[in-house]
Amino acid sequence: MKNARVEVKNAPKAIVSKELFGSFVEHMGRCVYGGIYDPSDPAADSDGFRTDVLELAKEMGVSVVRYPGGNFVSGYNWEDGVGPKADRPKRLDLAWRSIESNQFGLNEFMSWIEKLGAEPIMAMNLGTRGVLEAAQLVEYVNTDHGTTLSELRKSHGVEEPHNVKYWCLGNEMDGPWQIGHKNASDYGKLAKETAKAVRLVDPEVTLVACGSSFEEMPTFGEWEQTVLQMCHDEVDLISLHAYYEKYGDDTLSFLASSARMDRFINRVVDIADQVSEEKRSDKKINLAFDEWNVWYQEKFEGVNNLEFRQAPRLIEDEYTVEDAVVVGSLLMTLLKNSNRVSMACQAQLVNIIGPIRTEPGVPAWRQTTFFPFALTSRVAGYEVLDISVQTETQDCKLFQNLPMVDIVVTRSPDAKSVVIFSLNRQLEFETDLTINFGDLATDMRIASSHILGGSDLAATNSKDKPENVRPGTLEKISFAGGQLRASLPPVSWSVIELAV
Ligand code: AHR
């Protein structure tokens, strides 16, 4: 048995924005076709949307959804996906060497997201297209001045502007794999000019510049600095992308993923603040972690090995309980940093490394990674409280001095609920956790607990066993004398709700 001790201060250190619980729908594999959209499926509604997927996405509490890519967007003409379906062209999607039927496009996405009750984050093609096309896209989507483009939208059956607020200025433009990849100064200049034009069309937009595709990119750091030096005054947010996976049987390094994510965030914040400082600007560039997840990239055969097909089965990773523990811990890192991370999207929503899985003709099911997202979005309070944590540390291959326990405490706006998120990175030992609430402790009681991990780390949910994994409850837990005591099983992620 190991020990960890936490002191909770009656001091909020961050307000959690609802956009932290975002997801991502890309025209890739079976995310759109066969995922959210499949007119031939018994679960489809009159628009062809799979209602079982919609219901699960609602249950997850998805607040914003990024669309239509991803790498896909860098070769995409949004015009191909609007207007009468029979007239829409079939194209090669070069990003994923697939065939795009364009039977689902911008306006279908807007109807789908309205049914979901979430907000869109639209990505623009800055790979093969530029300033004019981006401005025209915003004109079609957001305006009502009687111009040809706004009238075109109306002729497509959409009378009112969609009023999309969030826009990504391209996708992973630092990546040599990206169609239309650019160096930092070429991209920084394009982002600046696109932002200027788009804001002239609609001054209300929030704009995300592309940061690095992952922290280990050789250009990481220099990229953010150069891009922000060029477009600092024109953009609002800078993006981060990161996918984590387990290498071999190194569970501890895998459990260090959230610490690596934390370090990545802090490094980007430092660069953004340094650029603001250089510019003598009070503006704070916040972060959009608009692609994050566990993804076993080692298993992906690579784009060059794909044959051109419609909606092929790509990267449909089946997630274990251990993966769910890591996903839970990544959400904790996002919460912890929510003073600077104002938007985040788990990539992707369905089939493609998704928490939701589908097969034709059977009900959609929840992967293990569904649960930490759904639980966190449901219970995470409005503010993150300041805490101090005493725990032992260990070194592992991918991280030095890794704290063996990680904790995040949130409080609801009415202060009637306090929630504790815990990660136990110990591989073999339970951790006896003591949380001291000081002057916050008046009249608290345990309302609920949920746990993933501790045992059966390799268990999964599947088409045949969709209910195999469900979160359990913490067995050894008590509250007395202003202190919460809980025994955290090895390799586990848990949530404890206290009613005040
Ligand atoms: O989510 C899958 C892919 O990962 C996205 O298309 C791309 O942006 C990232 O590299």
Residues whose N, C-alpha, C, O or C-beta is under 5 A from the ligand:
A	BS01	AHR	G70 N71 F72 E172 A347
